[in-house]
Amino acid sequence: MSHEIIAIDGPAGSGKSTVAKAVAEQLGWAFLDTGAMYRAVTCEALSQGVDVHDQRAMGELARTVTLATLPRVTVNGRDVQDELRTEPVNLAVSIVAANPLVRESMVTRQREIAGAQSTGTVVEGRDIATVVFPHATLKVFLTASLEERSRRRGEEGVDSVARRDEADSTRTTSPLRQADGALVLDTTGQSIDDVVGEVIRCLKSITSN
C-alpha cells in the first residue's frame, strides 16, 4: 500500500483542482478535493438551517455527515455537486472552513481517505502541505494573479475571490500559507499541461534520489 502524497495548496482560482486531477490521472493515483468537502458541509448546513456561525453545531454536523467527493460530491447520499459554487455557499464557506471543530473533523477524514488508497494520492486544498500532510512526498503551492483567478472563477467575481483570499489567509485555524520547501508555480498564462508537467518532473526528481 502506497502512502505517497502530493500536497497542492493555493488560493481560490489558482488551478488546484484542475492541476491535481490531471496529475493524479497521469500518475494513476487517487485524487482528493478537500475544498469540496468544506463546501459540501456548508451545503448541508444551509439545507438543514444550521447557523454556520454556531461552532458547536457546525462541528457536530461535520463530525456526523457522510461525505463522498467522487464521482460527484454527495452529503448523506444527497448529490450537492451543483450547489457547491452557488452564492449562498460562496458567502458561507469561509466561515465554515475557519471553524476549528469542522477542520479537525475534515483533517481526520482526509488522512483516513488517503491512508486507505492502494496508490499515492494527490490532495488539494489550502492547508494540505502545512497541516494535513506536512510530510508529503511533494509540496506544491500554486498561485496566479487576482485578475486571472477571478476570470477562472467567473461565477464568483473579483470581490468574492478577494474576500475569500482575505478570509483564508487571516483565519486563526490553519490559515492559507506557503509551506517551507514547496514548489511554487505561478499559473498565470500557463497551460495546464505545462504546470502538470512541472509537478511530475519535480516528483520524479525527488523519488529518484
C-alpha positions in Angstrom: 0.0 0.0 0.0 1.4 3.4 -1.0 1.0 6.5 1.1 2.9 8.9 -1.1 1.2 12.2 -1.2 1.4 15.2 -3.5 0.0 18.2 -1.5 -1.2 21.1 -3.6 -2.2 24.3 -1.9 -3.1 27.7 -3.2 -5.7 30.5 -3.2 -9.1 30.3 -4.9 -8.8 30.0 -8.7 -5.1 29.2 -8.8 -5.8 26.0 -10.6 -5.5 23.5 -7.8 -8.4 21.2 -8.7 -7.6 21.1 -12.4 -3.9 20.5 -11.9 -4.4 18.0 -9.1 -6.9 15.9 -11.2 -4.6 15.9 -14.2 -1.5 14.9 -12.1 -3.5 12.1 -10.5 -4.7 10.9 -13.8 -1.3 10.8 -15.3 0.2 9.0 -12.3 -2.7 6.6 -11.9 -3.1 7.9 -8.3 -6.2 8.8 -6.3 -7.4 12.4 -6.2 -8.9 14.3 -3.2 -10.5 17.7 -3.4 -10.6 18.9 0.2 -12.3 22.2 -0.7 -15.3 20.3 -2.0 -15.6 18.7 1.5 -15.9 22.0 3.2 -18.4 23.2 0.6 -20.4 20.1 1.0 -20.6 20.6 4.8 -21.7 24.2 4.1 -24.4 23.0 1.7 -25.7 20.6 4.3 -25.7 23.3 7.0 -27.7 25.7 4.7 -30.1 22.9 3.8 -30.8 22.0 7.4 -30.9 25.6 8.6 -27.9 25.2 10.9 -26.3 28.5 11.8 -22.8 28.5 10.2 -21.6 30.8 13.0 -22.5 28.3 15.6 -19.2 26.5 16.1 -20.5 23.6 18.2 -23.5 22.9 15.9 -21.2 23.0 12.8 -18.6 20.8 14.5 -21.3 18.2 15.3 -22.6 18.4 11.7 -19.1 17.9 10.2 -18.4 15.0 12.6 -21.6 13.1 11.7 -22.3 13.7 8.0 -21.4 11.1 5.4 -19.3 12.6 2.6 -18.2 11.4 -0.8 -16.4 13.5 -3.4 -16.2 11.1 -6.4 -17.6 10.7 -8.9 -19.8 13.6 -7.7 -20.0 15.3 -4.3 -22.6 13.9 -2.0 -23.7 14.5 1.6 -25.6 11.8 3.3 -26.3 10.4 -0.1 -27.7 13.6 -1.5 -26.0 14.9 -4.6 -24.8 18.5 -3.9 -22.4 18.9 -6.8 -24.4 21.6 -8.5 -24.8 23.6 -5.2 -21.1 23.9 -4.3 -20.5 27.2 -6.0 -23.8 28.9 -5.5 -23.7 32.4 -4.0 -25.0 31.3 -0.6 -22.3 28.7 -0.3 -19.7 31.1 -1.6 -20.6 33.6 1.2 -20.7 31.0 4.0 -17.9 28.5 3.2 -15.1 30.7 4.6 -17.0 30.8 8.0 -17.3 27.1 7.9 -13.7 26.5 6.9 -12.4 28.7 9.7 -14.3 26.7 12.4 -11.6 24.6 14.2 -14.1 21.9 15.1 -15.0 21.5 11.4 -11.4 21.5 10.4 -10.4 18.9 13.0 -13.1 16.5 11.6 -12.2 17.2 8.0 -8.5 16.7 8.5 -9.1 13.3 10.2 -11.3 12.2 7.3 -8.7 13.5 4.7 -5.9 11.5 6.3 -8.1 8.4 6.5 -9.1 8.7 2.8 -5.5 9.0 1.7 -4.3 6.2 4.0 -6.9 3.8 2.6 -5.7 4.2 -1.0 -3.7 1.4 -2.8 -1.9 4.1 -4.8 -0.4 7.5 -4.0 -2.9 10.4 -3.5 -2.9 13.9 -5.0 -4.6 16.2 -2.4 -5.5 19.8 -3.0 -6.7 22.5 -0.6 -5.4 25.3 1.5 -3.6 23.7 4.4 -2.6 20.3 2.9 1.2 20.8 3.0 1.2 22.8 6.2 -1.3 20.9 8.4 -2.9 17.8 6.8 0.2 16.2 5.3 3.2 18.1 6.5 5.5 15.2 5.5 4.1 14.9 1.9 6.3 13.5 -0.7 6.0 16.7 -2.8 4.6 20.0 -1.6 3.3 22.4 -4.3 1.9 26.0 -3.9 0.0 27.3 -6.9 -0.7 31.0 -7.4 -1.9 33.3 -10.1 -2.9 37.0 -10.4 -6.2 38.1 -8.9 -7.5 39.0 -12.3 -6.6 35.6 -13.7 -8.1 33.8 -10.7 -11.3 35.9 -10.9 -11.6 35.1 -14.6 -11.4 31.4 -13.9 -14.0 31.7 -11.1 -16.3 33.7 -13.2 -19.4 32.8 -11.2 -17.8 34.5 -8.2 -16.1 37.6 -9.5 -13.2 39.7 -8.2 -14.8 40.8 -5.0 -15.8 37.3 -4.0 -12.3 35.9 -4.7 -10.5 38.7 -2.9 -12.9 38.2 0.1 -12.0 34.5 0.1 -8.3 35.3 -0.1 -8.6 37.6 3.0 -10.6 35.1 5.0 -8.3 32.1 4.1 -5.1 33.9 4.8 -6.1 35.6 8.1 -8.1 32.9 9.9 -6.8 31.7 13.2 -7.0 27.9 12.4 -4.9 26.6 9.6 -4.5 29.7 7.5 -3.5 29.6 3.9 0.3 29.9 3.6 3.1 28.6 1.5 4.8 25.6 3.1 8.5 25.6 3.6 10.2 23.8 0.7 7.2 23.9 -1.5 7.5 24.0 -5.3 5.9 27.4 -6.1 4.3 27.8 -9.5 2.6 30.9 -10.9 -0.1 29.5 -13.3 -1.0 32.9 -14.8 -1.0 32.4 -18.5 0.4 28.9 -18.2 -1.2 25.9 -19.9 -2.4 23.0 -17.6 -0.1 20.7 -19.4 2.9 22.8 -18.6 2.0 23.1 -14.9 1.2 19.4 -14.7 4.5 18.5 -16.4 6.5 20.6 -13.9 4.8 18.9 -11.0 5.5 15.4 -12.3 9.1 16.3 -13.2 9.7 17.5 -9.7 8.1 14.4 -8.2 10.3 12.2 -10.3 13.4 14.2 -9.3 12.5 13.6 -5.6 11.6 10.0 -5.8 14.7 9.1 -8.0 17.1 10.3 -5.4 
